[in-house]
């Protein structure tokens, strides 16, 4: 995997590699093994053929775009030279020829190769047997030496790489097994989600959540060294996770949410401010609670799509009952004659009680953030359905919660 000089580029390249490894795992066929950092950035072995995937990921910097792979791109010629080194390590010419016959070489990049002259001529060689044109092109590139356009390390190495490729004795056989693959980061993610949704039959929300979870597990496992799986070992390592997450209806996601420009004007925040809740004393905390509410709303809507109206009724009845129990317990003796401090104190106890609840949607326990976000959600809007003060309904234009 290519490594950009900046830390952000290194991280982006690593994530690109993990995503592609997961994509290969999901495409894996019976009899194949898929590896990461074993004999290449990523590799596939099966049916007597091994495929080397060399990944070259580039991050756009200020004033530049990641668009295409140039003709004298160091990633291209360095990769070809490196593959030839690997082939030459196999022994004499017959051993190398056998190795080439059993191998495929894929240069995967987020830079398009459509306009790259080398790959255009490779394609013409494969499809139209135009070997002489490809051979002459490589010889011309090697003769150029160091391109004046190139700088720094490229000026030192481009000559070495092109010369090495040009002089390789089995070049014709080797280049017949070389091909480019162009995938942007978002393309790989889209491919993974498609496979999970249409091959594994996951709901969209579950597929995205499983992808993120699998990525995290692969990163952790990679700390122990190179990874390799066939279908049996992949199922042994990840199968339970697939089965556990496949039928889940309420999936807590980390989907980005947009906090309103004036978050303190939200009804649920006003309710918390009016009882002097410690969690809304800073704008940072207000935004944190807002994000919990918004994420719950997203996840709840997804859950309703996956479930049926009975699931909704049961869940909302449970939420209402739990809130009502705390509300009745702590506001029973509060009325218009109570002091402001007593009103706030009772309301805080109601809030404390619901924040301690662990809600359940169709036998699936919600995490604490989702449970709290749920109570914030139903205490928000023009007509909130729950509140903390004894007079919340009149104060915030609340409505009776009728569950149909």
N, C-alpha and C positions, 0 to 999 in steps of 0.2 A: 504494500500500500504506500502510495506516495505521501510524503509528509511536508506540509507547508511550513514555512519558517516561523509563522506566528502560532501562538498557542491555540487560538481559536480555530485555525486551519487544521491543526493536528487533531483536535477533538472532533471537528466536522468530518475529517477523513476516517477516523476510527468509527464513528457512528455509521457512516456510509458503508464501511466494511461489515459491520454487525448486521445492518439491515439486509445487505445482499446475501450474507450467509444464511439468514433466516429465510429469505426468499428461496434459496437453493434447497434448504431443508424441506420447505413446504412443497416443492416440485419433485422431490426425490421419488424415484421409482424403485420397485422391488429389485434387489440385487445390487443396488448402488450404495456407495458411501459418500458422505459429504464432509469435508474437513475445513478447518479454519486454522491458518498458520501452521499447517503440517508440512506440505511440500510447496505451498504457494500461499498467497494472501487468502485465496479460497480455492478449493479443488473438489472435483467430482470423479470418482472411479467406479467403473461398472462395465460389464460386457467386454472386458479386455481393453478398455480405453480409459485413459486418465485425461482430465481436462484441467489445464492450468488457468486460473483466473488471476491476472495481475490487475490490481485496482489502482487507478490514478485519479485522485480527487483534488480539484482545485477550488479555492474559495476566492470569490471576487474581492478585490480591494478597492480603496477609494479611487475613483476615476477609471476603473476597469470593469469589464464584464467577462463572465465565463461563457464563451460562445463556441469556439471551434478549436480543433487541434491543428496547429500550424504544420506546414510541411517539415520544418526542422525543429519540431518540438522535442525537447530532450526526453520527455516521458516516453515518446514513441521509440526513439533509437536506443535509449538505455534499456528499455524492456526487451527489445529484440536481441540486443547484445547479451543481456543477462540470460535469456532463454538458451541462446547458443552456448554460453558457458555451461549451462546445466546439461545440455545434450553432449557436449564434448567430454564431460566427466564420466560418461557411460562407457568409454573405452574406444576401440578402433572403429573404423568406418562402418563395418557391418553391425556392430553393437549400436552405433548412433542411428543408423538407418532403421533398425528395428525399434528403437526408442521413439523415433519420430512417427513411425507408422502406428504406434500404439498411443499417441498423444495428440491432443488438440490444445491450441494456445489462444487464449482470449484476452485481449486488452480491453478492460472495462473502464470507461471514463465518463465523467459528467461533462466532457467537452465533445462536441459533435465531430465525427470523422467523415461526414458526408462530403465535405469539400477538400479533404486531405488527399493530395496527389498520390502518395504511396498506397493508401488503401483503395483508391480508385483503380490503380494499375494492378493491384493484387486481385481485385474483383475481375478485371478484364483477363488476367492470366487464368483464373479458375474457370471462368465461363466461356472465354473465347480463345484460350490457349495462347495468349499474347505474352509469352515468357520473355522474348527478346526485348520488348519495350520495358518491362519491369526490371530486367537485368541491367539495361542501360541506364535507367533512371537511378538505380542504387549506385552504380559506378560513378555517375555524375555527382550524386550527393557526396560520395566519399571523396571525390576529387576537389570539392569545394573547400575542404578543410574547415577552418573555423569561420562561420558566418559573421560578418561584421555587425549584423543586427544583434547577435547574441552577446551577452555580457557575463562577467564573473565566471562561475563554475561551468556554464555552458560553453564558453570560449575555450576552456581547457578540455572538455570531454566530448563535444559533438564530433570532433574529428576522430577520436578514438572509437566511438560507438559506430559511426558509419563505416569506418575502415574495417572494423571487426566483422560487421554484417557482410560487407562487400566481399571479403576474402574467405568466407565460410564455404567449404567444399560441397556441402549438401544443401545449399541455399534453396535450390528449386524444390526439393522435397520438403524442406522446412516451411517455406512460405505457403505451400499448398495447405498447410494445417493451421495457418494463422488467420484470425479474424478479429474485427473490432466489435465492440458492443457499446452503445451509447445509452446511458440512463442517468437522468437527473435524480437528485435525492427524492423528490416528490414522486417520480415515476416508480421507484422501487417500493416506496411506502404504499402507493396505490395498488401495485401488483400484489403485495402481501395481503392487504385488506381484501382485494378481490378473491384471492385464493381462500382466505379464511371464510368469507361470506358465501362463495359459490361452490367451493370444493368441500369445505368443512361444515358449511351450512350454519355459520354463526350469524347472529343479528349484528347489524352494523356497529352498535355501541359496544357489544361484547367483543367483536373482532378487533376494534381499536384498542380496547383495554387489554386484551390478550397480547396483542402485538407489543405494547409497551412493557407488559410484564415479562414476556419472553426475552425481549431485548435486555432487560435488567438482569435476568437470570444468566443469559449467555455471557454478559460482561463479567459477572461474578465467577462463573465456571472457567472463563478464559484465564483468570488469575493463576490457575493451577497448571497452565500450559496449553498446548495445542488441543483442539477439540476435533472429534471425529464421530460421526453417527451413521449407522444404517437404520432401516426402518424399525427394527426391533429395539435397538438401544435408544433411539429417539423416543419411542413410545414409553420405554421404561423410565426415561428421564423426565419427559414432559407430558406423558399421556394423562396422568391424573389431573394436571393443571387444565388440559383441554376439556376433560370431562367435567371438571368442577365448574368451569366458567361458561361452558356452552349453553346451558339452560337457565343461567341466571337472568332474572328479569330486571332487578335493580342493581345496576352497575355504577359504582361511584367512579367517575372519571376525573381527569385533571384538565379537562377542556378549558381553554382560556375564556374568561368572561370579561365583560366591559363594565366597569364600575361607573355609575352616573356621575356627571360633573359636580353635582351637589348632593353627595350621598346622605348628608344629615337631613335632607328634606324627605327622605323615605319614611313612610308611616312607621315601619317596625323600628327604625332608629329613633324616631321621635318618642315612641313608647318607652324605649330604653333610656333615653336622655331624661324623660320626665320622672323617672324613678331613681335617677342618679346611679345608673348601673356603671360599675367600674370599667367595663369593657368598651365603653364608648367615650372615654374621656380624652382620647387622642384621635386625630383623623386617621392615623395608621390602623388603629383598632376598628374604627368605623368601616374602613375599606375591607379589612379582614373579614368582619362579620357579613358585609355585603357580598363578598365573594362566596362565602359559605351558602348564603341564601340563593344566589344565582346558580351556583353549581347544583344545589339540590333541585332547583326548578328544572334545569336541563335534564338531570338524571331521572327525575320523576316523570317528565313528559316521555322520555324514552321507555321507562318502565310501563307506562300506561299503554304505549303502542304495542308492547310485547304481551301485555296481560289482557284482562277483560274487565268489564265494569264491576264484576264481583270483587276482583282484587282491589280496585279503587275504593269501593264501599267499605270493605273490611279494613283497609289501611286507614282511611280517614276516620272511620268510627273508632279505631284504636287510638289514633292521635288525639281525637276530641275527648275521649274518655280519660286518657292520661292527663291531659291538660285540665279537664274539668275536676278531676280528683284533687289536684294541687290547688286549683283556684278556690274550690269550695272549702277546703281545709283551712286555708290561710286568710280568706276574705270573709269568712262566715260572720265575724263580729265587727267588720268594718262597715261604716255607713257615713252619711253626710255629716254627722256630728264628730267623726273621728278627726284627730289632728293630722296635719300634713305628714308628720314624721311617721305616725302609725300607718297611714295609707301607703307610704313608700316602703316601709318595713315589710308590710304584708305582701306587697307586690313583688318585692325582691325575693321573698321566700317562694312565691309561685314560680318565678323565673328560675331560681336555683333548683327547684324540683324538676322542672321540665328539662333543664340542661343535664340532669343526671339520668334521663331516660335513654334507653337503647331501643329504638324503634325496629319493627320487623315488617318487611313487605313480602307477602306470600312465602313465609318461612325463611326468608333471607334477612339476616340481621344487618342493619345499617351501621356504618362506622359512626363515631361520635360527631364528626363534622357534619355528616349528612343528617343525623338526627337533630342536631341543633339548627342546621339550615332549614329543616322542615318546619320547626316552630317559628322561626323568623319569617318563613314564606307565608304561613297562614296568619301571621300577625301583621302582614303588610298589605299595601294596596289602598284604594279609595274606600273599600268596605272590608276591613280586616275581620277575620272570623274568630280570633282569640286575642286576649290581652292579659295584662298583669294586674292593673289597678281594678278595684271593685267597680269603678265607673268607666272602664275602658270603652264600652259600647257607645255611650253618649259622647265621650270626649273625642273619640277618633272616628265617629260615624260608622261604627261596627255593625255587622249584620248577624242575624241568627244563623248558626251553621246547621243547615238542613241537609242531611245526607240521603240522597235518593238511590 
